[in-house]
C-alpha cells in the first residue's frame, strides 16, 4: 500500500538513528532489514523500526523528514520514547 511516511530505524543498541521518507513503509523497512539498501543503514546494521509517521501527501512527509534531521539527538530520543517507550521494533505492527 502506498502512503507517504517518515520513519526512524535504529540498531539493536539504539545508539544510531536513520531518518528516511518513503511512499511504501512496509517495503522500505523490509529493504533495510534485508540489507537490500547499501549505505549508512547497512553499514551500521539499522534494522529496527522505532518510529514512523504517516502523511496524506509526500510534500508534507518530506518537510517533516527535513525538520527531524535538524533536531538534536536528545529531542529525537524523547519523541521516540514518548510513542515507543521500550524502543521495540514496530515492523510487526505494520505488516
Rosetta blueprint (number, residue, H / E / L):
1 X L
2 X L
3 X L
4 X L
5 X E
6 X E
7 X E
8 X E
9 X E
10 X E
11 X L
12 X L
13 X L
14 X L
15 X L
16 X L
17 X E
18 X E
19 X E
20 X E
21 X E
22 X E
23 X L
24 X L
25 X H
26 X H
27 X H
28 X H
29 X H
30 X H
31 X H
32 X H
33 X H
34 X L
35 X L
36 X L
37 X L
38 X L
39 X L
40 X H
41 X H
42 X H
43 X H
44 X L
45 X L
46 X L
47 X L
48 X E
49 X E
50 X E
51 X E
52 X E
53 X E
54 X E
55 X L
56 X L
57 X L
58 X H
59 X H
60 X H
61 X H
62 X H
63 X H
64 X H
65 X H
66 X H
67 X H
68 X H
69 X H
70 X H
71 X L
72 X L
73 X H
74 X H
75 X H
76 X H
77 X H
78 X H
79 X H
80 X H
81 X H
82 X H
83 X H
84 X L
85 X L
86 X L
87 X L
88 X L
89 X L
90 X L
91 X H
92 X H
93 X H
94 X H
95 X L
